[in-house]
Amino acid sequence: MSVQRAERCCTHLREFLEAEMEVMQKHIQNHKWFQHIQDDNEAYQDFILRYGWLMREMYCGFACPDRDQCPLARSFPFHR
């Protein structure tokens, strides 16, 4: 793996996905009701399409322990 490719890969993917799943499980029933979705799988897909970008920015920009050294996190406009 080249250095350039390694810099574009998240080293905390498992933690990010666990956080994302926890958020979705907490809010999926309300999301189904508000969006008039009956199927759980469809609701999860819709939730990710609508809010996945936001969850990634929040995790990478504020929760990730390596956010100050991560080139992915630095690409977000709010990164300090």
Biopython code that builds the backbone (N, CA, C, O; Angstrom):
import numpy as np
from Bio.PDB.StructureBuilder import StructureBuilder

atoms = [
    (1, "MET", "N", (0.852, -1.172, 0.000)),
    (1, "MET", "CA", (0.000, 0.000, 0.000)),
    (1, "MET", "C", (0.897, 1.235, 0.000)),
    (1, "MET", "O", (1.852, 1.335, 0.770)),
    (2, "SER", "N", (0.567, 2.154, -0.871)),
    (2, "SER", "CA", (1.373, 3.372, -0.939)),
    (2, "SER", "C", (1.039, 4.297, 0.223)),
    (2, "SER", "O", (-0.023, 4.196, 0.837)),
    (3, "VAL", "N", (1.966, 5.195, 0.508)),
    (3, "VAL", "CA", (1.760, 6.158, 1.595)),
    (3, "VAL", "C", (0.555, 7.036, 1.284)),
    (3, "VAL", "O", (-0.246, 7.329, 2.171)),
    (4, "GLN", "N", (0.421, 7.459, 0.022)),
    (4, "GLN", "CA", (-0.689, 8.329, -0.342)),
    (4, "GLN", "C", (-2.026, 7.622, -0.121)),
    (4, "GLN", "O", (-2.964, 8.229, 0.394)),
    (5, "ARG", "N", (-2.123, 6.356, -0.503)),
    (5, "ARG", "CA", (-3.364, 5.615, -0.305)),
    (5, "ARG", "C", (-3.643, 5.430, 1.184)),
    (5, "ARG", "O", (-4.791, 5.554, 1.610)),
    (6, "ALA", "N", (-2.630, 5.139, 1.973)),
    (6, "ALA", "CA", (-2.805, 4.937, 3.411)),
    (6, "ALA", "C", (-3.328, 6.197, 4.080)),
    (6, "ALA", "O", (-4.080, 6.112, 5.051)),
    (7, "GLU", "N", (-2.946, 7.362, 3.579)),
    (7, "GLU", "CA", (-3.400, 8.618, 4.173)),
    (7, "GLU", "C", (-4.880, 8.858, 3.928)),
    (7, "GLU", "O", (-5.504, 9.646, 4.638)),
    (8, "ARG", "N", (-5.451, 8.188, 2.932)),
    (8, "ARG", "CA", (-6.858, 8.389, 2.622)),
    (8, "ARG", "C", (-7.744, 7.335, 3.262)),
    (8, "ARG", "O", (-8.952, 7.334, 3.028)),
    (9, "CYS", "N", (-7.185, 6.440, 4.059)),
    (9, "CYS", "CA", (-7.933, 5.359, 4.690)),
    (9, "CYS", "C", (-8.120, 5.655, 6.174)),
    (9, "CYS", "O", (-7.173, 6.018, 6.872)),
    (10, "CYS", "N", (-9.331, 5.497, 6.635)),
    (10, "CYS", "CA", (-9.627, 5.717, 8.048)),
    (10, "CYS", "C", (-9.054, 4.570, 8.873)),
    (10, "CYS", "O", (-9.242, 3.400, 8.540)),
    (11, "THR", "N", (-8.367, 4.908, 9.930)),
    (11, "THR", "CA", (-7.824, 3.889, 10.824)),
    (11, "THR", "C", (-8.755, 3.609, 11.998)),
    (11, "THR", "O", (-8.456, 2.770, 12.849)),
    (12, "HIS", "N", (-9.869, 4.304, 12.041)),
    (12, "HIS", "CA", (-10.860, 4.122, 13.118)),
    (12, "HIS", "C", (-12.225, 3.759, 12.545)),
    (12, "HIS", "O", (-13.259, 4.144, 13.090)),
    (13, "LEU", "N", (-12.218, 3.020, 11.453)),
    (13, "LEU", "CA", (-13.471, 2.684, 10.785)),
    (13, "LEU", "C", (-14.411, 1.895, 11.685)),
    (13, "LEU", "O", (-15.613, 2.159, 11.710)),
    (14, "ARG", "N", (-13.875, 0.934, 12.421)),
    (14, "ARG", "CA", (-14.724, 0.136, 13.299)),
    (14, "ARG", "C", (-15.426, 1.014, 14.333)),
    (14, "ARG", "O", (-16.627, 0.872, 14.562)),
    (15, "GLU", "N", (-14.674, 1.920, 14.955)),
    (15, "GLU", "CA", (-15.255, 2.809, 15.956)),
    (15, "GLU", "C", (-16.302, 3.727, 15.333)),
    (15, "GLU", "O", (-17.352, 3.979, 15.924)),
    (16, "PHE", "N", (-16.002, 4.223, 14.132)),
    (16, "PHE", "CA", (-16.962, 5.079, 13.446)),
    (16, "PHE", "C", (-18.256, 4.316, 13.163)),
    (16, "PHE", "O", (-19.345, 4.827, 13.426)),
    (17, "LEU", "N", (-18.147, 3.101, 12.630)),
    (17, "LEU", "CA", (-19.340, 2.316, 12.296)),
    (17, "LEU", "C", (-20.136, 1.946, 13.542)),
    (17, "LEU", "O", (-21.366, 1.917, 13.505)),
    (18, "GLU", "N", (-19.445, 1.663, 14.640)),
    (18, "GLU", "CA", (-20.155, 1.381, 15.889)),
    (18, "GLU", "C", (-20.926, 2.607, 16.373)),
    (18, "GLU", "O", (-22.064, 2.488, 16.826)),
    (19, "ALA", "N", (-20.312, 3.773, 16.279)),
    (19, "ALA", "CA", (-20.988, 5.013, 16.686)),
    (19, "ALA", "C", (-22.169, 5.295, 15.769)),
    (19, "ALA", "O", (-23.243, 5.676, 16.236)),
    (20, "GLU", "N", (-21.978, 5.109, 14.464)),
    (20, "GLU", "CA", (-23.051, 5.336, 13.503)),
    (20, "GLU", "C", (-24.228, 4.397, 13.779)),
    (20, "GLU", "O", (-25.382, 4.826, 13.754)),
    (21, "MET", "N", (-23.942, 3.130, 14.041)),
    (21, "MET", "CA", (-25.009, 2.164, 14.306)),
    (21, "MET", "C", (-25.758, 2.519, 15.586)),
    (21, "MET", "O", (-26.981, 2.390, 15.644)),
    (22, "GLU", "N", (-25.040, 2.963, 16.607)),
    (22, "GLU", "CA", (-25.685, 3.346, 17.866)),
    (22, "GLU", "C", (-26.648, 4.520, 17.650)),
    (22, "GLU", "O", (-27.755, 4.526, 18.189)),
    (23, "VAL", "N", (-26.229, 5.492, 16.873)),
    (23, "VAL", "CA", (-27.085, 6.650, 16.575)),
    (23, "VAL", "C", (-28.318, 6.200, 15.781)),
    (23, "VAL", "O", (-29.441, 6.600, 16.087)),
    (24, "MET", "N", (-28.101, 5.376, 14.773)),
    (24, "MET", "CA", (-29.230, 4.928, 13.956)),
    (24, "MET", "C", (-30.220, 4.121, 14.782)),
    (24, "MET", "O", (-31.428, 4.335, 14.672)),
    (25, "GLN", "N", (-29.736, 3.202, 15.604)),
    (25, "GLN", "CA", (-30.640, 2.390, 16.416)),
    (25, "GLN", "C", (-31.448, 3.251, 17.380)),
    (25, "GLN", "O", (-32.605, 2.950, 17.675)),
    (26, "LYS", "N", (-30.842, 4.304, 17.859)),
    (26, "LYS", "CA", (-31.526, 5.200, 18.800)),
    (26, "LYS", "C", (-32.658, 5.973, 18.118)),
    (26, "LYS", "O", (-33.672, 6.273, 18.748)),
    (27, "HIS", "N", (-32.486, 6.294, 16.830)),
    (27, "HIS", "CA", (-33.422, 7.184, 16.150)),
    (27, "HIS", "C", (-34.231, 6.542, 15.018)),
    (27, "HIS", "O", (-35.052, 7.218, 14.396)),
    (28, "ILE", "N", (-34.017, 5.265, 14.743)),
    (28, "ILE", "CA", (-34.621, 4.668, 13.547)),
    (28, "ILE", "C", (-36.153, 4.618, 13.609)),
    (28, "ILE", "O", (-36.808, 4.791, 12.582)),
    (29, "GLN", "N", (-36.725, 4.389, 14.768)),
    (29, "GLN", "CA", (-38.198, 4.322, 14.845)),
    (29, "GLN", "C", (-38.828, 5.679, 14.539)),
    (29, "GLN", "O", (-39.829, 5.751, 13.827)),
    (30, "ASN", "N", (-38.251, 6.747, 15.070)),
    (30, "ASN", "CA", (-38.758, 8.085, 14.739)),
    (30, "ASN", "C", (-38.553, 8.398, 13.265)),
    (30, "ASN", "O", (-39.414, 8.999, 12.622)),
    (31, "HIS", "N", (-37.405, 7.988, 12.736)),
    (31, "HIS", "CA", (-37.121, 8.229, 11.322)),
    (31, "HIS", "C", (-38.155, 7.514, 10.452)),
    (31, "HIS", "O", (-38.659, 8.088, 9.487)),
    (32, "LYS", "N", (-38.469, 6.274, 10.789)),
    (32, "LYS", "CA", (-39.486, 5.523, 10.032)),
    (32, "LYS", "C", (-40.829, 6.256, 10.061)),
    (32, "LYS", "O", (-41.504, 6.371, 9.038)),
    (33, "TRP", "N", (-41.199, 6.740, 11.217)),
    (33, "TRP", "CA", (-42.490, 7.411, 11.356)),
    (33, "TRP", "C", (-42.512, 8.719, 10.560)),
    (33, "TRP", "O", (-43.454, 8.971, 9.808)),
    (34, "PHE", "N", (-41.488, 9.543, 10.722)),
    (34, "PHE", "CA", (-41.447, 10.832, 10.027)),
    (34, "PHE", "C", (-41.372, 10.679, 8.511)),
    (34, "PHE", "O", (-41.929, 11.497, 7.779)),
    (35, "GLN", "N", (-40.691, 9.642, 8.037)),
    (35, "GLN", "CA", (-40.510, 9.455, 6.595)),
    (35, "GLN", "C", (-41.541, 8.496, 5.995)),
    (35, "GLN", "O", (-41.492, 8.206, 4.800)),
    (36, "HIS", "N", (-42.466, 8.006, 6.811)),
    (36, "HIS", "CA", (-43.514, 7.083, 6.356)),
    (36, "HIS", "C", (-42.907, 5.834, 5.719)),
    (36, "HIS", "O", (-43.316, 5.404, 4.641)),
    (37, "ILE", "N", (-41.929, 5.268, 6.406)),
    (37, "ILE", "CA", (-41.252, 4.053, 5.954)),
    (37, "ILE", "C", (-41.638, 2.928, 6.903)),
    (37, "ILE", "O", (-41.589, 3.093, 8.122)),
    (38, "GLN", "N", (-42.020, 1.786, 6.345)),
    (38, "GLN", "CA", (-42.413, 0.665, 7.190)),
    (38, "GLN", "C", (-41.303, -0.365, 7.377)),
    (38, "GLN", "O", (-41.214, -0.992, 8.432)),
    (39, "ASP", "N", (-40.469, -0.542, 6.379)),
    (39, "ASP", "CA", (-39.434, -1.559, 6.402)),
    (39, "ASP", "C", (-38.168, -1.052, 7.094)),
    (39, "ASP", "O", (-37.677, 0.034, 6.785)),
    (40, "ASP", "N", (-37.644, -1.846, 8.034)),
    (40, "ASP", "CA", (-36.433, -1.448, 8.769)),
    (40, "ASP", "C", (-35.240, -1.245, 7.838)),
    (40, "ASP", "O", (-34.530, -0.246, 7.953)),
    (41, "ASN", "N", (-35.015, -2.180, 6.919)),
    (41, "ASN", "CA", (-33.862, -2.067, 6.016)),
    (41, "ASN", "C", (-33.951, -0.815, 5.157)),
    (41, "ASN", "O", (-32.952, -0.126, 4.952)),
    (42, "GLU", "N", (-35.128, -0.525, 4.662)),
    (42, "GLU", "CA", (-35.317, 0.689, 3.865)),
    (42, "GLU", "C", (-35.068, 1.934, 4.718)),
    (42, "GLU", "O", (-34.500, 2.917, 4.243)),
    (43, "ALA", "N", (-35.493, 1.881, 5.966)),
    (43, "ALA", "CA", (-35.296, 3.016, 6.872)),
    (43, "ALA", "C", (-33.811, 3.248, 7.155)),
    (43, "ALA", "O", (-33.353, 4.391, 7.169)),
    (44, "TYR", "N", (-33.059, 2.172, 7.379)),
    (44, "TYR", "CA", (-31.613, 2.321, 7.612)),
    (44, "TYR", "C", (-30.925, 2.903, 6.380)),
    (44, "TYR", "O", (-30.072, 3.782, 6.503)),
    (45, "GLN", "N", (-31.291, 2.415, 5.192)),
    (45, "GLN", "CA", (-30.702, 2.947, 3.966)),
    (45, "GLN", "C", (-31.019, 4.425, 3.801)),
    (45, "GLN", "O", (-30.142, 5.215, 3.451)),
    (46, "ASP", "N", (-32.264, 4.798, 4.052)),
    (46, "ASP", "CA", (-32.676, 6.192, 3.923)),
    (46, "ASP", "C", (-31.962, 7.070, 4.946)),
    (46, "ASP", "O", (-31.536, 8.180, 4.628)),
    (47, "PHE", "N", (-31.833, 6.572, 6.174)),
    (47, "PHE", "CA", (-31.149, 7.317, 7.229)),
    (47, "PHE", "C", (-29.702, 7.602, 6.823)),
    (47, "PHE", "O", (-29.216, 8.722, 6.982)),
    (48, "ILE", "N", (-29.020, 6.583, 6.299)),
    (48, "ILE", "CA", (-27.626, 6.754, 5.885)),
    (48, "ILE", "C", (-27.523, 7.738, 4.723)),
    (48, "ILE", "O", (-26.630, 8.586, 4.708)),
    (49, "LEU", "N", (-28.424, 7.633, 3.754)),
    (49, "LEU", "CA", (-28.398, 8.566, 2.625)),
    (49, "LEU", "C", (-28.620, 10.007, 3.078)),
    (49, "LEU", "O", (-27.978, 10.927, 2.571)),
    (50, "ARG", "N", (-29.522, 10.200, 4.024)),
    (50, "ARG", "CA", (-29.842, 11.554, 4.478)),
    (50, "ARG", "C", (-28.818, 12.124, 5.465)),
    (50, "ARG", "O", (-28.480, 13.306, 5.403)),
    (51, "TYR", "N", (-28.329, 11.276, 6.375)),
    (51, "TYR", "CA", (-27.537, 11.786, 7.492)),
    (51, "TYR", "C", (-26.138, 11.187, 7.624)),
    (51, "TYR", "O", (-25.385, 11.580, 8.514)),
    (52, "GLY", "N", (-25.782, 10.251, 6.761)),
    (52, "GLY", "CA", (-24.467, 9.616, 6.843)),
    (52, "GLY", "C", (-23.328, 10.614, 6.762)),
    (52, "GLY", "O", (-22.348, 10.509, 7.499)),
    (53, "TRP", "N", (-23.457, 11.579, 5.868)),
    (53, "TRP", "CA", (-22.412, 12.602, 5.710)),
    (53, "TRP", "C", (-22.236, 13.394, 7.011)),
    (53, "TRP", "O", (-21.116, 13.729, 7.396)),
    (54, "LEU", "N", (-23.340, 13.684, 7.671)),
    (54, "LEU", "CA", (-23.287, 14.455, 8.904)),
    (54, "LEU", "C", (-22.643, 13.649, 10.034)),
    (54, "LEU", "O", (-21.837, 14.170, 10.804)),
    (55, "MET", "N", (-23.014, 12.366, 10.118)),
    (55, "MET", "CA", (-22.415, 11.531, 11.158)),
    (55, "MET", "C", (-20.915, 11.389, 10.934)),
    (55, "MET", "O", (-20.143, 11.377, 11.892)),
    (56, "ARG", "N", (-20.498, 11.282, 9.675)),
    (56, "ARG", "CA", (-19.059, 11.170, 9.390)),
    (56, "ARG", "C", (-18.334, 12.462, 9.791)),
    (56, "ARG", "O", (-17.279, 12.413, 10.424)),
    (57, "GLU", "N", (-18.890, 13.589, 9.429)),
    (57, "GLU", "CA", (-18.246, 14.852, 9.794)),
    (57, "GLU", "C", (-18.179, 15.034, 11.304)),
    (57, "GLU", "O", (-17.172, 15.512, 11.826)),
    (58, "MET", "N", (-19.231, 14.661, 12.001)),
    (58, "MET", "CA", (-19.239, 14.799, 13.458)),
    (58, "MET", "C", (-18.212, 13.866, 14.098)),
    (58, "MET", "O", (-17.472, 14.274, 14.993)),
    (59, "TYR", "N", (-18.167, 12.608, 13.635)),
    (59, "TYR", "CA", (-17.200, 11.679, 14.224)),
    (59, "TYR", "C", (-15.775, 12.105, 13.889)),
    (59, "TYR", "O", (-14.933, 12.251, 14.775)),
    (60, "CYS", "N", (-15.519, 12.301, 12.603)),
    (60, "CYS", "CA", (-14.148, 12.613, 12.178)),
    (60, "CYS", "C", (-13.675, 13.960, 12.716)),
    (60, "CYS", "O", (-12.505, 14.109, 13.068)),
    (61, "GLY", "N", (-14.556, 14.922, 12.780)),
    (61, "GLY", "CA", (-14.165, 16.262, 13.188)),
    (61, "GLY", "C", (-14.142, 16.502, 14.685)),
    (61, "GLY", "O", (-13.447, 17.400, 15.161)),
    (62, "PHE", "N", (-14.905, 15.698, 15.439)),
    (62, "PHE", "CA", (-15.025, 15.992, 16.866)),
    (62, "PHE", "C", (-14.758, 14.806, 17.791)),
    (62, "PHE", "O", (-14.313, 15.010, 18.921)),
    (63, "ALA", "N", (-15.015, 13.580, 17.352)),
    (63, "ALA", "CA", (-14.916, 12.438, 18.255)),
    (63, "ALA", "C", (-13.686, 11.561, 18.026)),
    (63, "ALA", "O", (-13.215, 10.907, 18.956)),
    (64, "CYS", "N", (-13.175, 11.542, 16.832)),
    (64, "CYS", "CA", (-12.048, 10.664, 16.517)),
    (64, "CYS", "C", (-10.811, 11.066, 17.325)),
    (64, "CYS", "O", (-10.451, 12.242, 17.364)),
    (65, "PRO", "N", (-10.166, 10.100, 17.963)),
    (65, "PRO", "CA", (-8.986, 10.437, 18.764)),
    (65, "PRO", "C", (-7.793, 10.915, 17.927)),
    (65, "PRO", "O", (-6.884, 11.552, 18.461)),
    (66, "ASP", "N", (-7.787, 10.617, 16.635)),
    (66, "ASP", "CA", (-6.680, 11.030, 15.767)),
    (66, "ASP", "C", (-7.044, 12.195, 14.851)),
    (66, "ASP", "O", (-6.354, 12.433, 13.860)),
    (67, "ARG", "N", (-8.100, 12.915, 15.160)),
    (67, "ARG", "CA", (-8.598, 13.952, 14.252)),
    (67, "ARG", "C", (-7.579, 15.059, 13.953)),
    (67, "ARG", "O", (-7.611, 15.651, 12.874)),
    (68, "ASP", "N", (-6.693, 15.336, 14.884)),
    (68, "ASP", "CA", (-5.716, 16.402, 14.661)),
    (68, "ASP", "C", (-4.608, 15.999, 13.690)),
    (68, "ASP", "O", (-3.977, 16.859, 13.075)),
    (69, "GLN", "N", (-4.371, 14.700, 13.551)),
    (69, "GLN", "CA", (-3.334, 14.231, 12.642)),
    (69, "GLN", "C", (-3.907, 13.627, 11.359)),
    (69, "GLN", "O", (-3.147, 13.294, 10.450)),
    (70, "CYS", "N", (-5.201, 13.482, 11.271)),
    (70, "CYS", "CA", (-5.831, 12.769, 10.157)),
    (70, "CYS", "C", (-6.073, 13.690, 8.960)),
    (70, "CYS", "O", (-6.717, 14.730, 9.097)),
    (71, "PRO", "N", (-5.556, 13.309, 7.785)),
    (71, "PRO", "CA", (-5.795, 14.131, 6.595)),
    (71, "PRO", "C", (-7.264, 14.111, 6.166)),
    (71, "PRO", "O", (-7.726, 15.058, 5.529)),
    (72, "LEU", "N", (-8.000, 13.063, 6.501)),
    (72, "LEU", "CA", (-9.424, 13.021, 6.178)),
    (72, "LEU", "C", (-10.195, 14.041, 7.014)),
    (72, "LEU", "O", (-11.031, 14.775, 6.487)),
    (73, "ALA", "N", (-9.917, 14.088, 8.304)),
    (73, "ALA", "CA", (-10.595, 15.040, 9.180)),
    (73, "ALA", "C", (-10.238, 16.475, 8.821)),
    (73, "ALA", "O", (-11.081, 17.368, 8.906)),
    (74, "ARG", "N", (-8.989, 16.699, 8.419)),
    (74, "ARG", "CA", (-8.563, 18.053, 8.054)),
    (74, "ARG", "C", (-9.257, 18.565, 6.801)),
    (74, "ARG", "O", (-9.265, 19.768, 6.539)),
    (75, "SER", "N", (-9.844, 17.651, 6.022)),
    (75, "SER", "CA", (-10.517, 18.071, 4.791)),
    (75, "SER", "C", (-11.878, 18.716, 5.059)),
    (75, "SER", "O", (-12.448, 19.345, 4.168)),
    (76, "PHE", "N", (-12.403, 18.566, 6.279)),
    (76, "PHE", "CA", (-13.684, 19.175, 6.611)),
    (76, "PHE", "C", (-13.486, 20.658, 6.903)),
    (76, "PHE", "O", (-12.488, 21.036, 7.517)),
    (77, "PRO", "N", (-14.417, 21.499, 6.475)),
    (77, "PRO", "CA", (-14.232, 22.952, 6.616)),
    (77, "PRO", "C", (-14.172, 23.451, 8.054)),
    (77, "PRO", "O", (-13.615, 24.521, 8.301)),
    (78, "PHE", "N", (-14.722, 22.719, 9.001)),
    (78, "PHE", "CA", (-14.736, 23.189, 10.382)),
    (78, "PHE", "C", (-13.527, 22.725, 11.176)),
    (78, "PHE", "O", (-13.375, 23.093, 12.341)),
    (79, "HIS", "N", (-12.668, 21.926, 10.567)),
    (79, "HIS", "CA", (-11.506, 21.396, 11.299)),
    (79, "HIS", "C", (-10.640, 22.549, 11.795)),
    (79, "HIS", "O", (-10.344, 23.482, 11.049)),
    (80, "ARG", "N", (-10.240, 22.473, 13.054)),
    (80, "ARG", "CA", (-9.422, 23.529, 13.664)),
    (80, "ARG", "C", (-7.964, 23.236, 13.539)),
    (80, "ARG", "O", (-7.135, 24.022, 13.998)),
]
sb = StructureBuilder()
sb.init_structure("model")
sb.init_model(0)
sb.init_chain("A")
sb.init_seg("    ")
for serial, (resi, resn, name, xyz) in enumerate(atoms, 1):
    if name == "N":
        sb.init_residue(resn, " ", resi, " ")
    sb.init_atom(name, np.array(xyz, "f"), 0.0, 1.0, " ", f" {name:<3s}", serial, name[0])
structure = sb.get_structure()
